[in-house]
Amino acid sequence: MAVLYPKTKPATLYKGVDLKAERAVHDILARLPEPYQVFCNPRANLKEQVEPLDRAIDFIILHPKRGILVIDVKGGEIVKEQNGYLSQYQASRKYYKIIEPVKQAQAALDALLDKCDRRFRTIIPVCIAVFFPDTARATFNQTENIYFFSEDLASMRLRARLEMLFPYPYQKYANPTFTADMEKLAEFLKIHSVVANSGKKQRPGSKPGMATKRTAAQKIPLHYWLLGLLAGIALMGLSYWLFHRLGSQLG
């Protein structure tokens, strides 16, 4: 069986209802054979606040002699517009949003590789695949082999199709330098694979599946406290002046 990172139970790794599509793909990738390694939610920046292009990748499958396969998962209803664009139904907002999963995955991968070793952009073979677990192929006019639909998840040919996406022939990558580079990338991905919880990534140092508690003081920036203090002092001064002015007039 493939080795998965982080080594967390799927029930904890994907707790949110909005992540059921990712969990379905996770369960399938877990059945890949060795020496495949599957990295869940790897991202370049482990800080809580990140740039939009620094989003986590849903999955990276790594083969030490063949490179990596990047997988982007889009749950919910996916439709292909007449202009060729893909749209994903946003249930919370009740509208369809234009998506570019391949472009999005490539941008996130570039940020990830730059963080690890910029050389890897050109020396490590890469392919991108997109999974639509809630969309049937029959209702989606898409023939490219990088797209996987709901019926593909139960197909006996799924593993073969995934393996075909890796570059061939891979014998030319069987050398000590390439092996060392893949080991370096694998160690980096182990550290940068995080727990997903309702669409949000786990903060470094927190326990998987548990929310990080903050006090009211931590939630309010310092400059707001200073402004409040100054306003309080000014209000006290004004009250003192009015009190004495009123007292002098009455006297």
SULBELJO-V127475 format. One record per pair of residues at least 24 apart in sequence whose ideal C-beta (glycine too) atoms are under 10 Angstrom apart, sorted by the first residue. I is the first residue (numbers start at 1). J is the second residue. Records with the same first field share a line. If there is no record, write none. Layout:
BEGIN
I: J ; J
END
This chain:
BEGIN
1: 30 ; 31 ; 32 ; 33 ; 34 ; 36 ; 38
2: 29 ; 30 ; 31 ; 32 ; 33 ; 34 ; 35 ; 36 ; 37 ; 38 ; 61 ; 62 ; 63
3: 30 ; 32 ; 34 ; 35 ; 36 ; 37 ; 38 ; 39 ; 62 ; 186 ; 190
4: 29 ; 30 ; 32 ; 36 ; 37 ; 38 ; 39 ; 40 ; 59 ; 193
5: 37 ; 38 ; 39 ; 40 ; 41 ; 42 ; 60 ; 62 ; 186 ; 189 ; 190 ; 191 ; 192 ; 193 ; 194
6: 39 ; 40 ; 41 ; 42 ; 190 ; 191 ; 192 ; 193 ; 194 ; 195 ; 196 ; 202 ; 208
7: 40 ; 190 ; 193 ; 208
8: 40 ; 193 ; 194 ; 195 ; 196 ; 202 ; 208 ; 209
9: 208 ; 209
10: 40
11: 209
12: 195 ; 196 ; 197 ; 202 ; 207 ; 208 ; 209 ; 210
13: 40 ; 41 ; 193 ; 194 ; 195 ; 196 ; 197 ; 202 ; 208 ; 209
14: 40 ; 41 ; 195 ; 196 ; 197 ; 198
15: 195 ; 196 ; 197 ; 198 ; 208 ; 209
16: 196 ; 197 ; 198 ; 199 ; 200
17: 75 ; 91 ; 198 ; 199
18: 75 ; 76 ; 91 ; 92 ; 196 ; 198 ; 199
19: 58 ; 73 ; 75 ; 196 ; 197 ; 198 ; 199
20: 75 ; 76 ; 133 ; 134
21: 58 ; 73 ; 74 ; 75 ; 76 ; 131 ; 132 ; 133 ; 134 ; 135 ; 150
22: 58 ; 59 ; 71 ; 73 ; 74 ; 75 ; 131 ; 133 ; 196 ; 199
23: 73 ; 75 ; 133 ; 196
24: 73 ; 75 ; 131 ; 133 ; 134 ; 150 ; 153
25: 58 ; 59 ; 71 ; 72 ; 73 ; 75 ; 131 ; 133 ; 148 ; 153
26: 58 ; 59 ; 73 ; 196
27: 153
28: 131 ; 133 ; 148 ; 152 ; 153 ; 154 ; 158 ; 159 ; 162
29: 59 ; 61 ; 69 ; 71 ; 131 ; 158 ; 159 ; 162
31: 158 ; 159
32: 61 ; 63 ; 158 ; 159 ; 162 ; 163
33: 159 ; 163
34: 63
35: 62 ; 63 ; 64 ; 65 ; 66
36: 61 ; 62 ; 63 ; 64 ; 66 ; 69 ; 159 ; 162 ; 163 ; 166
37: 61 ; 62 ; 63 ; 64 ; 68 ; 182 ; 186 ; 189 ; 190
38: 62 ; 69 ; 71 ; 189 ; 193
39: 68 ; 70 ; 112 ; 185 ; 186 ; 188 ; 189 ; 190 ; 192 ; 193 ; 194
40: 189 ; 193 ; 194 ; 195 ; 196
41: 192 ; 193 ; 194 ; 195 ; 196 ; 201 ; 202
42: 70 ; 108 ; 109 ; 112 ; 116 ; 188 ; 189 ; 190 ; 191 ; 192 ; 193 ; 194
43: 108 ; 111 ; 112 ; 115 ; 192 ; 193 ; 194 ; 201
44: 108 ; 109 ; 110 ; 111 ; 112 ; 113 ; 114 ; 115 ; 116 ; 188 ; 192
45: 111 ; 112 ; 115 ; 192 ; 201
46: 115 ; 191 ; 192 ; 194 ; 201 ; 202 ; 203 ; 204 ; 205
47: 201 ; 203 ; 204
48: 200 ; 201 ; 202 ; 203 ; 204 ; 206 ; 212
50: 111 ; 201
51: 111
52: 104 ; 107 ; 108
53: 104 ; 107 ; 108 ; 110 ; 111
54: 107 ; 108 ; 111 ; 112 ; 115
55: 104 ; 105 ; 107 ; 108 ; 111 ; 201
56: 108 ; 112 ; 192 ; 193 ; 194 ; 196 ; 200 ; 201
57: 104 ; 105 ; 106 ; 107 ; 108 ; 109 ; 111 ; 112 ; 128 ; 189 ; 192 ; 193
58: 101 ; 105 ; 108 ; 130 ; 131 ; 196
59: 105 ; 129 ; 131 ; 193
60: 105 ; 108 ; 109 ; 112 ; 126 ; 185 ; 186 ; 189 ; 192 ; 193
61: 127 ; 129 ; 162 ; 163 ; 165 ; 166
62: 124 ; 182 ; 185 ; 186 ; 189
63: 125 ; 163 ; 166 ; 170 ; 173 ; 182
64: 173 ; 174 ; 178 ; 179 ; 181 ; 182 ; 183 ; 185 ; 186
65: 166 ; 170 ; 171 ; 172 ; 173 ; 174 ; 175 ; 178 ; 179 ; 182
66: 124 ; 125 ; 127 ; 163 ; 165 ; 166 ; 167 ; 168 ; 169 ; 170 ; 171 ; 173 ; 174 ; 182
67: 120 ; 123 ; 124 ; 125 ; 126 ; 127 ; 165 ; 166 ; 167 ; 170 ; 173 ; 178 ; 182 ; 185
68: 109 ; 113 ; 120 ; 124 ; 125 ; 126 ; 127 ; 128 ; 166 ; 182 ; 185 ; 186 ; 189
69: 125 ; 126 ; 127 ; 128 ; 129 ; 146 ; 162 ; 163 ; 165 ; 166 ; 167
70: 102 ; 105 ; 106 ; 108 ; 109 ; 112 ; 126 ; 127 ; 128 ; 129 ; 130 ; 165
71: 101 ; 105 ; 127 ; 128 ; 129 ; 130 ; 131 ; 146 ; 148 ; 162 ; 165
72: 99 ; 100 ; 101 ; 102 ; 103 ; 104 ; 105 ; 106 ; 108 ; 109 ; 128 ; 129 ; 130 ; 131 ; 132 ; 146
73: 101 ; 105 ; 129 ; 130 ; 131 ; 132 ; 133 ; 134 ; 148
74: 99 ; 101 ; 104 ; 130 ; 131 ; 132 ; 133 ; 134 ; 135
75: 131 ; 132 ; 133 ; 134 ; 135
76: 132 ; 133 ; 134 ; 135
77: 132 ; 134 ; 135 ; 139 ; 140
78: 130 ; 132 ; 133 ; 134 ; 135 ; 136 ; 139 ; 140 ; 142 ; 147 ; 149
79: 135 ; 139 ; 140 ; 141
80: 135 ; 139 ; 140 ; 141 ; 142
86: 130 ; 132 ; 135 ; 140 ; 142 ; 147
88: 132 ; 134 ; 135
89: 134 ; 135
99: 130
101: 128 ; 129 ; 130 ; 131 ; 132 ; 146 ; 147
102: 128 ; 129 ; 130 ; 144 ; 146 ; 147
103: 128
104: 128 ; 130
105: 129 ; 130
112: 185 ; 188 ; 189 ; 192
113: 185 ; 188
115: 188 ; 192
116: 181 ; 184 ; 185 ; 187 ; 188 ; 189 ; 191 ; 192
117: 181 ; 184 ; 185 ; 188
119: 181
120: 181 ; 182 ; 184 ; 185 ; 188
123: 173 ; 177 ; 178 ; 181
124: 167 ; 173 ; 178 ; 181 ; 182 ; 185
125: 166 ; 167 ; 168 ; 170 ; 172 ; 173 ; 178
126: 166 ; 167
127: 162 ; 164 ; 165 ; 166 ; 167
128: 165
129: 161 ; 162 ; 165
END
